[in-house]
Amino acid sequence: MRYESLAEKIVSAIGGKENISSLVHCATRLRFKLKDSSLANSELLKQTAGIITVVESGGQYQVVIGSHVGDVYDDIDRKYLQDDAEEAEVKQNPTSQQEIKQDNSRGLKRILDVAIDIISSIFTPLLGVLVAAGLIKGILALSNVFHWMSIDSGTYKILYATGDAMLYFMPILLGYTAGKRFGGNPFITMVIGAALTYPTMTEAFKLSQTPAIHLNFLGVPITFINYSSTVVPIILSAWFSCLLEKKFNSWFHSSFKMFATPFLCLLITVPLTFLVIGPIATELSDSLAAGYLFFYQLNPVIAGLLMGALWQVCVIFGLHWGLIPIMINNMMTQKKDMLSPLLQPAIFGQAGATLGVFLRTRDKNMKTLSGTALISSLFGITEPSIYGVTLPLKRPFIIGCIGGALGGAIVGFYSGTAYNVGGMGIFAFTSFISPSGMDSAFWSVILGSLGSFIFSCIATYLFGLPSEVKASPITSRTKN
């Protein structure tokens, strides 16, 4: 319980545990959903040692901690949330349909907030393992290029299964997180995901490619689709199942609903998914990927400029969660992604700007802060750099965004492509290696990221800190 004191200060400042509807965390942030956000004391939290800043966005109250956020989350969960977890899950996770109906009256912004809240709640618990799996596949891609091992060897097969299992069985994992988010029994929605990837159904998909074979369910023709490594079908199915579950639980006696509700949810949702929900969701997934590819191909250079410039701005407000499912969906549906390569230079732009501050400043506190933030940025976690260094100084943040735009344009010009789901920062580069080797698209990501880093570092060193007098008071406020 190393962060018990910090956890206690956070819970007290946001209005106590009674004000917490739900809590998840990503790589650097505690993402609270509060019953009444007006009870939270944001200024007190910003001045608390161990907290980088506070952001209210996407329907969430986000406390930016840093890379040790998981430890702080564990202490808050252990001390304040576990006893009430089951009750809170039922009460504070209404269906997305109810939320959207309520928020429609408040305008487009509230609908966007709900959407981002749903997306982050579903995908956040999986990101760490997803990045780890992507790194393993990236290392295997590197081994293919340099012929470190044969693809027929036992070593390769075990490592490949380790890296690919999460992607292949993604519907099962998303079934659990989506079930929790929509307020239902996550094990019911896990079973729905398992049915989608069940070997018999996968084999039926292969057989359905033969024109002479036609299968049906109670006389209704089945459109077989390979649901392994899919995202949207299981999320929609989980939402529908949770909707049914709430209805059935309100109808049945407590002694009967324990087995009757799961029975009816599975009996209705699984066939309906194969007959209706799955095909519609698959079309939606393909359309989403094709839509992004269409706009990307209109002008890849402009796409790179925009994404490189705006990605870190999206990170500030937590809006980057709206793009992460697009990257995952691109990878699942098209086996490649053209979006994530454009974002690499944006990360190294902020890292370069942070290095420029580190080299230029003579303020000891700022030098220490920028040094630790630089290391975090190189590994893809830019919030310490943004909130602690570049954004308070203003010019370095803008220079970092310009560097990201220039690097993104380079990546777009050479059609940089990701072939695996990977991390960010230096961890991501292996995911850009093509099965055919290190081509020009791969080197464009290297060149764009390196160019962004160098430009931002030099420009910040020369123009980002016009005087040390301006750096010192900002540093003091940051450290308090």
C-alpha positions in Angstrom: 0.0 0.0 0.0 2.8 2.4 -1.0 0.3 5.0 -2.2 -2.3 4.8 0.5 -1.8 8.4 1.6 -2.2 9.7 -2.0 -5.2 7.5 -2.5 -6.8 8.9 0.6 -6.1 12.5 -0.5 -7.6 11.8 -3.9 -10.8 10.2 -2.6 -11.3 13.0 0.0 -10.8 15.7 -2.7 -13.3 14.3 -5.1 -16.1 14.2 -2.5 -15.5 10.9 -0.8 -16.2 7.4 -1.9 -19.9 8.0 -1.9 -19.4 10.4 -4.8 -17.7 7.7 -6.9 -19.9 5.9 -9.5 -17.1 3.9 -11.1 -13.4 4.0 -11.5 -11.0 2.6 -14.2 -7.5 3.6 -15.1 -5.4 3.7 -18.3 -1.6 4.1 -18.7 -1.4 7.3 -16.7 -4.9 8.4 -15.5 -7.5 7.5 -12.9 -10.8 7.9 -14.7 -13.6 8.5 -12.2 -17.2 8.7 -13.1 -18.6 11.0 -10.3 -22.2 11.4 -9.2 -21.6 15.1 -8.7 -18.5 16.6 -10.2 -19.1 19.9 -8.4 -18.1 18.3 -5.2 -14.6 17.6 -6.5 -11.8 20.1 -5.5 -9.7 20.2 -8.7 -7.4 23.0 -7.5 -6.5 21.1 -4.3 -5.8 17.9 -6.4 -3.5 19.9 -8.8 -1.5 21.1 -5.8 -1.2 17.6 -4.3 2.3 16.1 -4.6 2.1 13.0 -6.8 -0.6 14.4 -9.1 0.3 15.9 -12.4 -3.0 17.5 -13.3 -6.8 17.0 -13.4 -8.8 16.9 -16.6 -12.6 16.8 -17.0 -13.5 15.2 -20.4 -15.4 12.4 -22.0 -17.9 12.3 -19.1 -15.0 11.4 -16.8 -13.1 13.1 -14.0 -9.5 12.2 -14.9 -6.7 12.5 -12.4 -3.4 12.3 -14.2 -0.9 10.3 -12.0 1.8 8.9 -14.2 3.1 5.4 -15.0 2.5 4.2 -11.4 -1.3 4.9 -11.7 -2.0 1.2 -11.4 -0.6 1.1 -7.8 -2.7 4.1 -6.8 -5.8 2.5 -8.4 -5.2 -0.7 -6.5 -5.0 1.2 -3.2 -8.2 3.1 -3.9 -10.0 0.0 -5.1 -8.8 -2.1 -2.1 -9.7 0.5 0.6 -12.8 2.3 -0.8 -14.5 0.4 -3.7 -14.3 -3.4 -3.3 -17.0 -3.6 -0.6 -19.5 -1.7 -2.8 -18.3 -3.0 -6.2 -21.2 -5.3 -7.0 -23.9 -2.8 -5.8 -22.2 0.1 -7.7 -21.9 -1.9 -10.9 -25.6 -2.5 -11.0 -26.6 1.0 -10.0 -24.1 3.1 -11.9 -23.9 1.3 -15.3 -27.2 2.0 -17.1 -27.5 0.8 -20.6 -25.9 2.9 -23.3 -29.3 3.4 -24.8 -30.6 4.9 -21.6 -27.6 7.2 -21.3 -27.8 8.3 -24.9 -31.5 9.1 -24.6 -30.8 11.2 -21.5 -27.8 13.0 -23.0 -29.5 13.7 -26.4 -31.4 16.5 -24.6 -28.1 18.0 -23.6 -26.6 18.2 -27.0 -23.9 16.5 -29.1 -21.1 17.1 -26.5 -22.8 14.9 -24.0 -23.4 12.2 -26.5 -19.7 12.3 -27.4 -18.9 12.2 -23.7 -21.0 9.0 -23.2 -19.4 7.4 -26.3 -15.9 8.0 -25.1 -16.8 6.9 -21.6 -18.1 3.6 -23.0 -15.2 3.1 -25.3 -12.6 3.8 -22.6 -14.3 1.6 -20.0 -14.4 -1.4 -22.4 -10.9 -1.1 -23.9 -8.8 0.3 -20.9 -8.5 -3.0 -19.0 -7.2 -4.7 -22.1 -4.6 -2.2 -23.4 -1.6 -3.3 -21.3 -1.9 -7.0 -22.3 -2.8 -5.9 -25.9 0.4 -4.0 -26.2 2.4 -6.9 -24.6 0.9 -9.3 -27.2 1.8 -6.8 -30.0 5.4 -6.5 -28.8 5.7 -10.3 -28.9 4.4 -10.4 -32.5 6.7 -7.5 -33.4 9.7 -9.4 -32.1 8.7 -12.4 -34.2 8.5 -10.1 -37.2 12.0 -8.9 -36.5 13.2 -12.5 -36.1 11.7 -13.3 -39.6 13.6 -10.4 -41.1 17.0 -11.5 -39.6 16.2 -15.2 -39.8 16.7 -15.8 -36.1 14.4 -18.8 -36.0 12.4 -20.9 -38.3 8.6 -20.5 -38.5 8.3 -24.2 -38.3 10.2 -24.5 -35.0 8.5 -25.2 -31.7 9.9 -22.0 -30.2 8.4 -19.9 -32.9 5.0 -21.6 -32.7 4.8 -21.1 -28.9 5.7 -17.5 -29.1 3.4 -16.9 -32.0 0.5 -18.4 -30.0 1.4 -16.2 -27.0 1.3 -13.1 -29.1 -1.7 -14.0 -31.3 -4.0 -15.6 -28.7 -5.4 -12.3 -27.3 -6.1 -11.0 -30.8 -7.7 -14.3 -31.9 -9.9 -14.5 -28.9 -10.6 -10.8 -28.6 -14.5 -11.4 -28.6 -14.2 -13.3 -25.3 -12.1 -10.7 -23.6 -14.3 -7.8 -24.9 -17.3 -9.9 -23.9 -16.1 -9.6 -20.2 -15.3 -5.9 -20.2 -18.4 -4.9 -22.2 -20.6 -7.0 -20.0 -19.2 -5.1 -16.9 -19.6 -1.8 -18.6 -23.2 -2.3 -19.6 -24.1 -3.5 -16.1 -24.7 -7.2 -16.8 -23.2 -10.5 -15.8 -19.8 -10.4 -17.6 -19.7 -14.2 -17.7 -22.8 -14.4 -19.8 -21.3 -12.0 -22.3 -18.0 -13.9 -22.2 -19.8 -17.1 -23.2 -21.4 -15.1 -26.2 -17.9 -14.2 -27.2 -16.7 -17.8 -26.8 -19.6 -19.0 -29.0 -18.4 -16.6 -31.7 -14.9 -18.1 -31.7 -15.9 -21.7 -31.0 -14.0 -24.1 -33.3 -17.1 -25.7 -34.7 -18.4 -22.3 -35.8 -15.0 -21.4 -37.3 -15.0 -24.6 -39.2 -18.6 -23.9 -40.4 -17.4 -20.6 -41.7 -14.7 -22.4 -43.8 -17.3 -24.9 -45.1 -19.7 -22.1 -45.9 -17.2 -20.9 -48.5 -18.2 -24.0 -50.5 -21.2 -23.1 -52.7 -22.9 -26.5 -52.2 -23.1 -26.2 -48.4 -25.9 -24.1 -46.9 -26.8 -24.1 -43.2 -29.8 -22.6 -41.4 -31.1 -22.1 -37.9 -34.8 -23.1 -37.5 -35.2 -22.6 -41.2 -33.5 -19.2 -41.3 -30.3 -19.1 -43.5 -27.1 -18.4 -41.5 -24.5 -16.0 -42.8 -21.3 -17.4 -41.4 -18.6 -15.0 -40.6 -15.2 -15.5 -39.0 -15.6 -13.6 -35.8 -12.2 -14.3 -34.4 -10.2 -11.0 -33.9 -13.4 -8.9 -34.3 -14.4 -6.0 -32.1 -17.8 -4.5 -32.9 -20.0 -7.7 -33.1 -19.4 -8.7 -29.5 -19.8 -5.2 -28.1 -23.3 -4.9 -29.7 -24.2 -8.4 -28.7 -23.1 -7.7 -25.1 -25.1 -4.5 -25.0 -28.2 -6.4 -26.2 -27.7 -9.3 -23.8 -27.3 -6.9 -20.8 -30.5 -5.2 -21.9 -32.3 -8.5 -21.8 -30.7 -9.5 -18.5 -32.1 -6.4 -16.8 -35.6 -7.1 -18.1 -35.5 -10.7 -17.1 -34.2 -9.9 -13.6 -37.0 -7.5 -13.1 -39.6 -10.1 -14.1 -38.4 -13.3 -12.3 -38.3 -14.1 -8.6 -34.8 -14.1 -7.1 -34.8 -17.9 -6.6 -35.6 -18.4 -10.2 -33.7 -15.8 -12.1 -30.2 -17.1 -11.1 -30.4 -19.7 -13.8 -33.4 -18.6 -15.9 -31.9 -15.2 -16.8 -28.5 -16.6 -18.2 -30.4 -19.4 -20.0 -32.7 -17.0 -21.8 -30.0 -14.4 -22.5 -27.8 -17.0 -24.1 -30.7 -18.8 -25.9 -31.8 -15.5 -27.5 -28.6 -13.5 -28.0 -26.3 -16.1 -29.5 -28.6 -17.2 -32.4 -29.6 -13.6 -32.9 -25.9 -12.6 -33.1 -25.2 -15.2 -35.8 -28.4 -14.3 -37.7 -28.6 -10.5 -37.4 -26.3 -8.6 -35.0 -23.1 -10.2 -36.3 -23.6 -9.6 -40.0 -24.8 -6.0 -39.3 -21.9 -5.3 -37.0 -19.4 -6.8 -39.4 -20.6 -4.5 -42.1 -20.3 -1.6 -39.7 -16.7 -2.6 -38.9 -15.8 -3.0 -42.5 -17.4 0.4 -43.3 -15.5 2.1 -40.5 -12.2 0.8 -41.7 -13.0 1.5 -45.3 -14.2 5.0 -44.4 -10.9 5.9 -42.7 -8.9 4.4 -45.6 -10.9 6.5 -48.0 -10.2 9.8 -46.3 -6.6 8.7 -45.7 -6.1 8.0 -49.4 -7.5 11.4 -50.4 -4.3 12.9 -49.3 -2.0 10.9 -46.9 0.3 13.9 -46.4 -2.5 16.1 -45.1 -3.8 13.2 -43.0 -0.3 13.0 -41.5 -0.1 16.7 -40.9 -3.4 16.8 -39.1 -3.0 13.7 -37.0 0.6 14.6 -36.1 -0.4 18.0 -35.0 -3.6 17.2 -33.1 -2.9 13.8 -31.5 -1.4 15.3 -28.3 -4.2 17.9 -28.1 -6.6 14.9 -28.1 -4.5 13.3 -25.3 -5.0 16.5 -23.2 -8.7 16.2 -23.3 -8.9 12.4 -23.3 -10.4 12.4 -26.7 -7.7 10.0 -28.1 -9.9 7.2 -26.8 -12.3 7.8 -29.7 -9.5 6.9 -32.2 -8.0 3.8 -30.4 -10.9 1.5 -31.4 -10.5 2.6 -35.0 -6.9 1.5 -34.9 -7.8 -1.9 -33.4 -10.7 -2.3 -35.8 -8.5 -1.5 -38.8 -6.1 -4.2 -37.7 -8.8 -6.7 -37.1 -10.6 -6.2 -40.4 -7.8 -5.3 -42.8 -4.8 -6.9 -41.0 -3.1 -3.5 -41.2 -3.5 0.0 -39.8 -2.6 3.3 -41.5 -3.6 5.5 -38.5 -1.2 4.6 -35.7 2.0 5.3 -37.8 0.9 8.9 -38.2 0.8 9.3 -34.4 4.4 8.2 -33.7 6.0 11.6 -34.7 3.5 13.4 -32.4 4.9 11.4 -29.4 8.5 12.0 -30.3 7.7 15.7 -30.9 6.7 16.1 -27.3 9.7 14.0 -26.2 12.1 16.3 -28.3 10.5 19.4 -26.9 11.0 18.0 -23.4 14.7 17.3 -24.1 15.1 20.8 -25.4 13.8 22.2 -22.1 16.1 19.8 -20.2 19.1 21.0 -22.1 18.2 24.7 -22.0 16.9 25.3 -18.5 19.1 26.1 -15.5 16.3 25.7 -13.0 17.1 22.5 -11.0 13.4 21.5 -10.4 12.5 21.9 -14.1 15.6 20.0 -15.1 14.7 17.1 -12.8 11.1 17.1 -14.0 11.9 17.3 -17.7 14.5 14.5 -17.4 12.1 12.0 -15.8 9.3 13.1 -18.2 11.6 12.6 -21.2 12.1 8.9 -20.3 8.4 8.4 -19.9 7.7 10.1 -23.3 10.2 7.9 -25.1 8.2 4.9 -24.0 5.0 6.4 -25.3 3.6 8.0 -22.1 3.6 11.8 -22.8 1.3 13.1 -20.1 4.1 13.9 -17.6 5.8 15.9 -20.4 2.7 17.7 -21.5 1.3 18.6 -18.1 4.6 19.0 -16.2 6.8 20.6 -18.9 5.7 21.6 -22.3 2.1 22.8 -21.8 2.9 25.1 -18.8 5.7 26.6 -20.8 3.3 26.9 -23.9 5.9 27.3 -26.6 7.5 23.9 -26.2 4.1 22.2 -26.5 3.3 24.1 -29.7 6.7 23.3 -31.1 6.2 19.6 -30.3 2.9 19.7 -32.2 4.6 21.3 -35.2 7.3 18.7 -35.1 4.6 16.0 -34.9 2.8 17.5 -38.0 6.0 17.5 -40.0 6.9 14.0 -39.1 3.3 12.8 -39.7 3.5 14.3 -43.2 6.6 12.3 -43.9 5.0 9.1 -42.7 1.9 9.8 -44.7 3.9 10.5 -47.9 5.5 7.1 -47.7 2.4 5.3 -46.5 3.6 4.1 -43.2 1.7 1.0 -42.0 1.3 -1.0 -38.8 1.0 -4.8 -39.2 0.6 -5.6 -35.5 -1.1 -4.0 -32.6 1.8 -2.5 -30.6 2.5 0.1 -28.0 3.6 3.7 -28.5 7.1 5.3 -28.4 10.1 3.0 -29.0 8.0 0.0 -28.2 5.9 0.5 -31.4 8.6 0.3 -34.1 8.5 -3.4 -34.5 4.8 -3.3 -35.3 5.6 -1.4 -38.5 7.8 -4.1 -40.0 6.2 -5.6 -43.1 6.1 -9.4 -43.5 8.3 -8.8 -46.5 10.9 -6.9 -44.5 11.9 -3.4 -43.6 10.6 -1.4 -46.6 10.4 2.3 -47.3 7.1 2.6 -45.3 8.9 1.3 -42.2 11.8 3.6 -42.6 9.4 6.5 -43.1 8.1 6.0 -39.5 11.7 6.0 -38.3 12.5 9.1 -40.3 9.3 10.9 -39.3 9.7 10.2 -35.6 13.4 11.1 -35.6 12.9 14.2 -37.6 10.1 15.3 -35.3 12.3 14.6 -32.2 15.3 16.5 -33.6 13.3 19.5 -34.9 11.3 19.9 -31.6 14.5 19.6 -29.5 16.4 22.2 -31.4 13.5 24.6 -31.9 12.6 24.4 -28.2 16.3 24.9 -27.2 16.5 28.0 -29.4 13.0 29.5 -29.0 11.0 27.6 -26.4 12.5 29.3 -23.3 13.0 33.0 -24.1 14.2 33.5 -20.5 14.9 31.5 -17.4 12.9 34.0 -15.5 9.7 32.6 -17.1 10.6 29.0 -16.4 11.1 29.3 -12.6 7.6 30.4 -11.5 5.9 27.8 -13.8 8.2 25.2 -12.3 7.3 26.2 -8.8 3.6 25.9 -9.5 4.1 22.5 -11.2 5.9 21.1 -8.2 3.6 22.4 -5.6 
